[in-house]
């Protein structure tokens, strides 16, 4: 045994070495996956379609499958691409398989008659310099993705004849809101306080998906989670119940809840609503060049590590041998092609993965049945794409988004969707969102001279169109087209009431129902945001169980169902999945990178 005189210096030496290691790793970035050095000067926007297709539309063939794969990812949505990109940065060779003819999932775009439309990304928050989401996006695209900030106000909400505006800025957001709601200053301050609290402590929800599941369940069982932070209680609380305690003003309550995602305030988690509002508090942004730029700049990172992103590659089965995921089967005219890898990652969503891709007996296991008993399919959406003759300037278009509600009672308005048929909805639209992608992207008129576009969005239950499910687009018959276009015409007419200068400028119009999401994105029942974002989903036990690790060894989940909804939610789902696959806490590396970048800007 060493004498004490030698033991103390040895202990001090070990502590010094530990300090040096931690300093080099986290303060200097030594050995970290995310580095400042990966950022490159942004290159000019690539507009040549052939060059873009080589990246976004590389078709599947057996000869293009890389050898010795480290992982296969099913689906090229942001959840799939983000985890594939992180693994590629770690030196892994990853194959991403996409059943559609274009990569990007809900962030892909399409062109018709000289117009370009996005299908899912309408704007993003937290893209200010130094913001965590911006740091993540810069790392995954090596600094090539550029963002255009929307004007202030970024959102206008109409409740009947009343009109309210939301402005970005730490102080401007609450100050402008107080001027629009005199006498409600205390309620607004309390909401902003709770919003900040949620944003500050929501990483604890992510930690529940990183720590061992058994440990988290033990903490929950002994009541320690809810003692640790009130964010767990707020996640389980109805949004309506919380805001009822702040104000009785129905219009202000609606402003606190206006970002609809298929769930009324009385059945949605307060944490999710608060995060959505906070997400845009520092501003709203749109990718320069359109939403397809996200996939366009992530895919080269995957390719440089030896991986590929291949489209028109429908995965029909996840191969399971001796209880472990070992590969996937891709359907081809000549038969199934089997692709093996030690890690399989599904961005197809929790329902598709367990109900369509895995053997039936796996879904019947107690853990999966218990989880599914608390989940349901999300609401679908109805989109109308409108091509307009004239530039953004000529038509007087703004980047501000418009939300339309007949009155300030979202619970009753959203409840109508479950009780009314489409004919009644056509007569009196309960809610609608209007946005101008060409007004948010300064490159749009450069890429599409003399043209602009408008997108209209509302919710739509899958049941309205379910009898045509399984049929191909353009082959669903006259009845389907008639119903679809009747609702589209009504939505267009409502938009013209707000923008009368556009009445004679419409050159093109197309509509997409929940069947479009079901066909092109393989979304179960055409859901917008994966599993329903209701209070059940954000119970602490469900948060713990809905994680990247699946019940099948070697199989991981990514995307919206792992964390939360939208592009940001899917992106964090990808990061959580990468944490699980690589067995490292990547968020610590990102946090210290964020601090290093902040020091460099001083």
N, C-alpha and C positions, 0 to 999 in steps of 0.2 A: 504494500500500500504506500502510495506517495505521501511524503511528509507534508504537513499543512503549508510549510514555507514554499513548496513547489506547486501545490495544488491551487493556491490562490492565483499566482501568475498565469498558470495554465488556463484557469477559468476565464480570467480577464482577456487572455489571448483569443480564446474561442469566441467570447462576446465581441471582441474587436473584429474578428474574421466574419462573424455573422453580420455585424453592422456594415462592413465593407461590401459584403455580398448583397445585402438589401439595398444599399446605396447605389451600387453599380447596376443592379437589376431594375429598380423602380425609379430612381432619380435620374440615372443616366441612360436607362433603357437597355442595358446590357442583357442579351439573351431574350428580350421581349419580342413577341410576334409583331407588334405594331410599332412602327418607327417613323420618325419625321422624314428620314431619307427616302422613303418610298414615294413621297409627293413630288410630282413633276409639274413643270409649267404647263398650264392647260393648252392643248393643241386646238387648231381651228375646227369648227364644227364640220363633221363629215356629212355631206348631203348626197353624195353619189350613192344611189340605191343599190347598185351591184356590190359596192364595198360594204354597205350595211348588211345586205343579205348574207354575205359570207360569214358574218358574225352572228346575226340574229336568226337566220333561216338555214343553218347547215343541216341538211337532211340526214336521217339515220341510214346507215348501211353497216353490214357486218365488218367490212374492211376498215371502218372508221372507229371501231371500238379499241381503245388503247389497251395494251397488254399490262398485266400485273397491276390492276387497279387497287387503290386503297379504299375507295368508297364509291357507291352508286347512289345518286340522288334522284328520287322520283318527283318530277315537277320542277319547272323553272320559274316559279313565282319568286318574289323577293325572299321569302323564307328559304327556298331551295338554293337560290343563287348566293345569298349571303353566307350560308354555312359552307357551301362549296368554295367560295372565295377565301374564307378564313382558313379552311383546310388546305387550300392551295398555297396560301402564304406560309403555312407550316410545312410545306414541302410534300403534301399529299397529292397523289394523282387521282382526280375525281371525274367521274362521268355523270353528267346531268342529262336526264331523259325527259323530253317534253312531248306530250301527245298532240299538241296544236302545231300549226305550221310556222310558229314564231315564238321565240323565247321571251320571257318577261312576265307571264301570268297577267295579273290585273294591271300591270304597268306597261303592257304592250300598246302600240297604237296601230291604227289601220287607215288606209287611204282609199277614198272613193271619189271619182269625178273631180280630181284635182284638190280635194280637201283632205285634211288629216285630223283624226279624232283620237283622244285618249279614252280609255275604257274604264279606268278605275282610279287613277291618281288625279285629284283635282287641285290640291295644294297641300303643302307640308309646313309644319311649324318647327321651331327650334333649329333653324338652319343659319342662325347668326354665327359670326366668326367666333370660334371657341366653344360653341354649344356642343354638348356631348353627341347629339345626333349628327351634327355636322362633322365632328371629328371621326365618327364611325363611317359615315358616307365617304369622306375624303380618303380614309384608309382603304376602303373596299374598291374605290375607283381610282386610287392613286392620284387624287386631286384633279382628275379630268372632268368631273361633273360640276357644272357651274349652275348657279341659282339666281333667279330674278325675283326680287322682293315685290310683293303686291302693294298696291297703293293703300293709304289709310283713308277711310275705314276699309278693312279687308273683308268684312261681312256686314251686310245690311239685312235686318230681319223685319218683315212686315207681318203684323198681327192685325188682320182686318184692315182698317184705314190707318192704323198707327204704324210708325216707322222708327226703328231704332238702329243705331250704328255701333259697331265694335271697333275700337282703335287699339293698335299695338303700342306697347311701351309699358315699362314697369309702373310708372305713375299715371301715364296717360290712359291706360285701360280702366282703372277704377275712377279716375277723375271725370272722364268723359261720360262714364256710365252714371255717375252721381248727378251730373247736369241733366241727364235725360229722365232721372227718377228722383226728383226733389223729395226730401223727407225719408228716403230709403238709404241714407248714407251709412247708417249702422249695419243694416243688412248686407250691403255691398262690402263693407270692410270685413265683416265676419266671413262672408263667402270667400273673399280673396285670401283671408288668413287660412281658412280650411284648405283652399286650393293649393296654397304654398306648402302647407303641412303635408298634404297628400303627395305632392311632387317631390318633396324632400325625403319622405319615408317610403315611397313605393319601391325602392330597391329591396326593401325587406321582403316584398312579395316574390321578387326574383330569387332572393336567397333561399326561399322555401323550395325552389325548383333546382337549386344547386347542391344544397346539403343533402346527406343521405335521407331517403324517404322515411325510414323507420324512426330516425332521430326527430324529424319534423312532426311526425304523428305522435310521438311521445310528448313533445313539447305542447302540442295541441291538447292531448288527453289530460295533461296535468294543469291546463289553463295558463301556461306560461307565455304563450304567444300573445294573448290579448293583454297581458300585463306588460309585455315588452313595448308595445306600441298600439295606439288607438287606430292605426291605419287598418288593422285587421278587422276591427269592428265597423269602421267606415266602409270597408270593401263589402261587408255582408249587409250593410244598411241600404234600404231603398233610398234612391236619390230624392224622391218626393217627400219621404219622411224627414230627411235632413233639411231640405229647403223650406218645408212647412214651419220648421222651428226658427227660420230666419226672417221670413216675410209672408204676408198674406196677399201681397200684390201679385195677381195672376200673370200680368205681363212680365214682371221681373222674374217670376218663377220660370216662365217660358224662356227668357233670355239665358237663365242659368242652365237650361236643358235643351237648347234649340238644335244642337247637332244630332239629328236623328240617325239611328243605325238599326232601326227595326224594333226597338224595345221602348215602351212608354216609361216615363219617369217613375211611375209607381212600381215598376218591376225591374228597374235597372240599378246597378251598383253606383253609389255616390262616388266612389273612387274613380270609376271609368269616366263619368261625366265631368268630374273636376279635372281629371287629367286632360281630357279633350279641350276644355276651355283654356287650361294653362298652356297647352301645347302651342297655341297661337298668340300667347300673351306678349311675346317678344317679336312677333311678326309672322307673316305668312309668305311662303316662297313657292316658286314653280320652277322645275328644271328647264334651263335654256335648251331648246331643241326638242322639247317634249318628253313625256315620261319614258319613252323607249330608250332614252339616253342612259338610264340607270343600268339596264341589262347590257347595253352596248359597251359600257366601260367596265363592268364586272367580268364579263366573259373572257377578255384577253388575259386577265390575271389567272383565271382557271387554266387557260390554254398554255400559258408559259410554264406551268408546273407539270405539263404533260397530259392534262385533262382535256375533256371535250364537252360541249353542250350541243346535243343533237335533237332535232325536232322531228315530228311525224314518227314518234317512237312511243307507241301506246304500251304501257306496262300492264299486263293482265294479271300477274301473280307475283307475290313475294315468295321465293323458294325457301322452305324451312326444312332442315335436315337435323334429326336428333334434337329437336326443340330449339334450334338456333337458325337465325336468318343467314342464308349463305349466298343469295343472289336474287335475280329477278328474271321473269320471262317477258319478252317483248313480242307482241303479235305482229307477224308479217304475212303477206299473201302465201308465201311458201311454207308457213308454219311458225311455231314459236322458236325464238332464239334465246338461249340461256346465257346470262351474263353473271359471272361470279365475282364476289368481293367480300372481304371480311367485315365491312360495315355497309349497311343499307340504311338510307335516310329517306323518310317519306314526307314530302311537302304536299301530299294529296289530301290532307285533312284527316282528322281522327275518325270520322265516319267512313270515308272511302277506304282508309287503311285497314280498319278492323272488319268492315262489312263486305268489302269487295276484293281486297288484295290478299288477305290472309285466310288460312283454312278456317272453316266455320267453328271448329271446336275451340279455337282460341278466343273467339268472341264470347263463347259460353262459359269461360272461366269466371269464378266469383269476382275477381278484381275488376275485370272489364265490365261485367254485368252491373256491378255496383256503381262504377263510374258512369256508364251510359244511362242509368236510371235517373241521373241528375242533369242530363244534357238533352238538348233538343235542336232540331235543325233551325238555322237562322232564317230571317226574312229575306226574300228576294227583292230585286229592284227592277224598275222600268226606266230605260234610258231612251232619249230621243236625240239624235245627232242631226244638227241643222247646218247646212252649208250656206253661207251668205255672200252675195256679190258685193265687193267693196273692201277696202282696207279698214283696219281698226280705227284709224284716224277719221276716214271718210264717214264711217258709220257711227262715230261717237261712242265706241265701246270702252268700257273700263275693266280693270282687273278685279274690281270688287265683286264678290259673290252675293247673290240675292236669295234669301230664304223666304218662302211665302206660306203663311198660315192664315186661315179664315178668322181665327180667334186665338186667344191666349190660354188654351187648355189642351195641352198635348196628349193627356191621357185619353180624353174622349175622342180627339181627332185620330189618334193612332189606333184606338179601339175600333174605329169604323172599318178598318181594313179587314178585321176578322169577321165582321157581320154584314158588310155591304158587298154586292156584286160589282163587277166592273162597270155595268151600265149606270148604276147610281153614283159611282165614283167619278165617272165622266161628267156627270151633271154638276158636281160640286167637289172639286179636287180638295182633299183634306190637307195636303202639303206638297210642296214642290221646291226644288233647288234649281237655280239658273246660274250658269257660269259660262264665261267666254275664254276658252283656252288660247285663242289668238290674241286676246287682250292681255294675257298673263305672260306670253312668250314673245319678246321683241324680235326673235328670229323667224316667227311664223310668216310674216308678210314677205320676208326675204326668200323663204323657201317656197311659199305659195303666193306669188304676186297677185294682187287684186282680189284676194279671197280672205274671208274670215269664217269663224265657226262658233257655234253656240251649242251647249249641251244642257239638256233638261233631265232632271232625275226625280223620281218618286219611288215609293215602295210599291210592291206588288206581290200578293200571296201566290205561291206556286200553284195553288188549286185553280186559279183562274185559267191556267193554260195546261193543266196536268194531262188532259186527254190527248195532247199532241206530244207528250214526252216520248223521247226515243226516236222521233222522226228528224230527218236532216233538215237544216235550214233550206229555204226555197222549195221544200217539198211537203209543207204542212197544210196546204190547201187554202182555198179562198176564205173559208170561215175564220181561220186563224189570222190571215192577213187583214181581214176586215175588222176584227176585234182589236188587233194590235194598232192599226192605223187610226181607228176611231179614237182611241185613248191618246195616241200621239197628236192627232189634230187638235184635240181639246187642250192638251198641254201647250201646244204651239200657240193657240189662240190666247191662252192665259198669259203667255210670255209676251205676246204682241200688245197686250193691254199695258204692260210696263215699258215696252220698247217699241212704240208705234212707228218709229223711223225705219224699222226693219221689215214692215209689212210687204213691200214690193221687192225685197232684196233676197228672198229665199229661193235658192236654186236647187237645193238637194235636201232631202229629209229621209231618214231611216230610223227605225225603232228597234230596240232590243228588249226582250222579255226575260224573265227568269230562265226560260229555256235556252237562251243564248249563253248565260253563265254555265248552265248545266252541260251544254254541248262543247263550248270552246274552252272552258276552264275546269270542267268536270266538278263543278260545285254542286254538292248534294242539294237537290230541290232549288237550285239556282241561288243559294244563299250568298249574300254580299260579304259577310264577315265570319264565315266558318260557323262553328257551334254558337248557338244563341248567346248573346252577351247580357244575360239576365242575372238576377241576384243569386240564383242557384249556382251558376258557374263560378261565382266569386266567393263562395263559402270557403273557409280556410282549408278544409279537408280536400275539396275539389281542386283548389289551387295547388296543393301539395301533390295530388295524384296526376294532374294534367301537366306532365313534365316531358322532357325530351326522351328520357329512357322509357321504352315500351316494356310490355310484359314478356316480349320475345328477346332473348339475348342477341346482340348484334344488330337489332333494329331500333332506330331512333326516329323521333318525330320532330318536325320543324314547322315554322310558319305561325299563322294567327292562333291556332288552337293551343299552342304551347304557352303563349303569354297573353296577348290581347289583340284587338282588332286594328285594321288599317295597315298602311305601309310601315309605320313606325312599330306597331305591334308585331308584324310579321318579321321585321328586321331583328327585333330583340328575340323573337322565337328562334331565329337562325343563330344568333350569338349564344343563346342558352344551349342550343343543340351542339354547337362547336365546343362549348365548355365541357359538355358531357363526353363527347367523342375524344377530345384531346386530354381530358382529365386535368384541366387547368382553369383557374379563375381568370378568364380573359378580361373581365370588367375591371379588375385591379390594374392590369396593364394599360387599359384605356384611360382609367382615371389618372394615372401618373403621366401618361402621354399628354393628356389634356392640361395638366399642371405645367409640364415642360414647355408646351406650346404657348401657354399664357406668359411664362417668364420670357420667352423669346420675343413676344410682341411688346414688351415694356421698353 
